Amino acid sequence: MASLFKFAKSNLNDKPVYPWSHRKLGGSSHALPRSGHATTVIDHHFIAWGGVNNKNNTKKNMFMIDTNTLSASALSTSGDIPTPRIFPTLVTIDGFIILYGGEPISPGELWDACFYVLHTNTRQWSRVRTKGNLPTPRTGHSACVSDDGIMYVWGGHFQRRYMNDLCAFNVREYPSKADWTFVAYQNQPPEPRSGHISILHHNRLYIFGGINANRLFNDIWYLDLVTLRWHLIEAVGHIPSPREGCSAALVDDTIYIFGGKGVNGAILGDLCAFRIKNQRWYMFRGMGQAPSPRYGHTLVAIRHNIYVFGGELLQGKPEDNTCLFVLDCSKVKYPPDTDTLQTNQHSIAPNKEVPKELEITQPVHTHHLAPPTVEPLRVMNPEEPSPSSSAEHLPAVPQRPSREGATLSPSYRQHVNTPIDPHMKFRREIHHIVPPTSKSPSSFQQVKKSHLSSEERNKYMHEISIRDSIISEMRKKEQWWRTEVSIAKHYQDGNTDQETESAKLVSFDQEGKLRLFEQLVAAKAEVKRIRNSISKQIEPIAKRIEQAEVIRTIALDEAAYYKARVRKKQDA
């Protein structure tokens, strides 16, 4: 089953604690309702900027939400404050907040191709002056930041022109390098689109959904930032419906997507998850009171929690507009990878028909096969055992009615009469239509025995891998203990020579291992030396940047002073 989650019990009462929860957002009343905004994370807070609300208040358009108290507070900023806009992007790099793009709210206002940096310590905006060509102004784009401080901007649209270009800006090299980089792909990229989502994970930029002038999308791609080649992921499972205006967050190598606007303008309220390691989609039902269907919202991931902030609601309760919904991902449970691999062998590709002969005779592990998307997903009750534990009591092959000449044991007949899922009833009706010549009882028993041996083999291999990991972990601990004892002996002798200290850490019996250890120690010392050198080089650059900011602030103050004097003279 593709939709699973784990329930927890409360000490105060026996009611299950669901993954979804919500609470009215406290603090400033101007933070919500809001849609078309952008958010970014700083520690255990997240910052929301821009968008529109039902009060048409664009003066207070920046808020800080404390996830510990679930309260919002308005932030006052100064400097080059960006003009009000919708659907911009916010990212955080080294304590700085970077805003880019967005569609102007005021009619007739020019689109802005520059990006802005907010200094979180001083709460002062600075408009970044870049060299060379600028990217096309856009909205509905996506922005991500890599670990090395590069901001990637992909897609979006400008008026009626949709884009699929990738622009990169190295923030950490500014101002010595103030140029945008326009990435040249090595193969055919995805179609131009806007309103999509993007996630950066392990040097791969993932893209899902979006819209252009011709169609909606539900395909998922990734760009390898090393080879600059695009790859279309042939995902399996419960593939989401096409959508735009949705939002996404990454938690534990899983991309969670919620909401958006679908076909014919339908507002969606489903939660989808894409696990990167097995490239499979999952959907969920019965996880508590989920947010109302919406689009133009944002998802913010802090540790194992995902916060749903804002969005445009056309239905649902009125109080949902001012509530902050929280998804606790630690309560979401997925099938083991071994079961997922078995399911992939029998999964059906989207929009493809399966031959009836294959559907009738193919042995299927019933409690790990995802049901058709047209039927509601079955949800576990709090008292219901997990599929991994209940699968041991089920035969490996789907049950079928008896035929002429076939003999079944009483235990087998008793198990056939147990309740099964509705979609399994449908499969049993198909089996009644099968001619008796499709498979003999002897071949049926052979398939069962071979499947059981395969299960036993997988079980033994799993136990062996666990033992190997325990042995490997104990070896690491043994090496660590030896190192600790060597260091203690070294300090007891009072020797402070660094080379002697490194040599005494581990004693080796083989000369090759000793040489390898010496090379590792030398490499570690070289890395430390390079880090010190880089730190010394960065320090004067940081001082110059700080000095330039001080000079700029003084110049702005003097300019404002002289402007005021000129106005005063003109009035006189």
Steps between C-alpha positions, in 0.01 A plus 500: 500500500639838401321710762615413850560695815579426860273591787621593847309480828460786738562456871200714588246319286493209257418707194751460214734788424481564127777641280288807412430762767406867493476804721392858457799721429557743783665840503452742212161481330645625169705184431199292390303465277772531233579343162760540229771565761845346554656341809844396621641344817731653763568271798163401651325798338385559147461831319201580276517787252271648238181364353153641550242470775131578521573827681701639205771606741838516323683704765529209741619230266786338693443274800699265719322188623630326811440125463536442875212731595322507159475877508578764237661839542533775239854607403592860418783539250691787339728564204414401143166342588364289209173611348190289583469195278350152481662160444861602565759263650694521828816306587742517793881498467733548798245700698401720202154489342492535121184600313466462123228545241125529539218677320434864602173555680453861396369531142742656256803442719813370326626148564817482708791286367729562802509311826511636854692397811368550854759523777329319786707678766416854388172418317616709208431420136769544233441485128778296341665659198620234260714513187434363155167371378207463739248216493159577357265633771265224604242364740384149578862387494688295759822569690733268692836540674787252495740433784773702328287817497367496142141610440327318211192655335302283258197560276215742559325733261511863396155613387413224247850369441589178686859405571708191578841662547726461803675808640762476774656764724785432744411712801814422695725632222319835491618777449823368343284307252167668435390321182206270438583160350263365236531121509528321164330159508661196340170350382133583451350670810139477624236713331481867610265544793399711796344425839712186548706393802870428522713327764880483514633171638851354468601711198174422323230756424156334502207657309133402526174635358433843358302651215558673168276632224422149378470259793536409865785272611542217748838373382808502721853570373841553651804688371842365591690818590831325428428369150226760425277230349125473557339167591128418490417278799278205411334502841252238622231493765216751543613766256342839588259668264631793290517825696655843538520742790584220743781504755762248613742425783779246549516281814719189534565454126125527430334780302157590643259688271167648605216677323508702181264570213411210272307439180216743427612719791416242767660584836684197639551400862687170476837417653749315280847369583784403267773287655821572316681175582239271342346758260146421610195718564280459807163647597334516842153480647364517856791688653293738708346832407693601191514859367221617274570486124710803402759643263750783523613377844844397624641195680779555752705208635665537842650176629230231460204744484349660191299821545226600253480878492234704321350429160188587303197306628176474306337251735540366851444657839551878535736450796737298279620831353664596829627156607848358470493132404787274605595161354711285734702287258633283782151343521499407130607142440593349163525137391847342521717525192488123445121509481513801274726317258255209489218743432691665216505171312119502482433874485311642204643788303271805473258507207597150383270202466595163645419179309221308667700175492780662700256647751335161553799269532770724645576414866472816707582574864159641584573712806791686339340582166375857466125506418378676186487876530131507412417325828549655845817398676460265796621657827634319803309519829692566822449138609576353157841331463744627242513324160850371568377306805171378355656377176652203681153351560390531137582264212739640245262448205152660466217262589273355236192272514536127480470321168434148387771259597667742742525416869561761768588451864246607770731778623529630147120500456455680832739774396321554170183598687671786689401857402715665235526840337234614248751506215600141589130400470513635149802282424322192642206557267744500211645171620152341480498573126836337437477161321613200708793446263681819601711333774503164671504448880852360482634811329310711754678324788838534323452875467408519868809304607732707281352822637545379858862411434553846354350657811719289725804593295420871532449457875836329543676760287346774711625335821848460351513867398397602854775286651756640255403855594534414871845351442605804299376734772688304769817520294465878481447518876805278556713735289361798693579338836854425391538862393370626834741276693793614284413866556466445875841331515649780291378777731606303803858495366486880453607496133362794298662433164224500237667251265573259785138537613368408158736201477393360838130510430484157338747216487512298179639157435531543124721755331242579230237599757757716681582687179132553430447642847797734463360626169161561662663697781696707249185564296312609811778744586495636144122551516539686828769720347282578196205589724715739700627657179147545366386654827784749488412592140130541575548721805626814312229453235232490768643814659495679164138397441404622846685827440326543165162447668584764761607746230183428304281556804673831574460608138128420506456700819685799354297480180177500701628796702583705191170411335320630807698826488423545130128449564511746785663766282253435221208538740648823635 
